[in-house]
Amino acid sequence: MYKGVAFKRLVIVYLINSVYIMHDSGICLISRDYTNNQANVDLFSGFLSAIFSFAREVANDVLREIKMEHQHIFYESRGDILISIVTENGITRENLKPLFEEVFDQFFQKYNDLLFHNIISRDQFLTFKTDIDQILANGGIMEQVLLINVN
C-alpha cells in the first residue's frame, strides 16, 4: 500500500431487504427477498399475521412497524391483503408510502378478480415479483451507492 494515500471503495447498500404480500389468513402470496436470506417465508408471514391480528383484536390498535437493531419491518393493509417491507434502519414510513400505494394499486388491479372470488393460491401471484422489482426500481430507494474509505 502507498503510505499516506487514501483509497476509496464503491459499495452498494440495499436499503430494502424484502417485500412480502400476505393474505390476512397468514398465507404468504408473494415474497421477494433481495438479501439471499433463507428465512422460512411461511414462518415469517404467519408471525406477522399473528402479531397484526393481536394488535387489532386484543389491543384494538393497528401495527405499523417493528423496529429491530439493524432492520425495520413496515406494515400496511388494505382489506384482506397485508404488505410488509423489510428495510435497513434509516428508511422512514414516509419514504415507503409511495411504494406501498403503488404495490397495492398494481396488485389489486392485476388480481382483484381472484381476490374477489377468494381464490388464494401462490402460483397465481408469482408473476407479480417482477412488478415489485419494477416498482422498487422506479421508487429510487432500492439501493444506495456509497463511497467509503479503505485503509
Beta strands, then each sheet from edge to edge (+ up, - down):
strand 1: 7-14
strand 2: 16-23
strand 3: 28-33
strand 4: 65-67
strand 5: 71-78
strand 6: 81-88
strand 7: 143-150
sheet 1: 1+ 7-
sheet 2: 3+ 2- 6+ 5- 4+
end
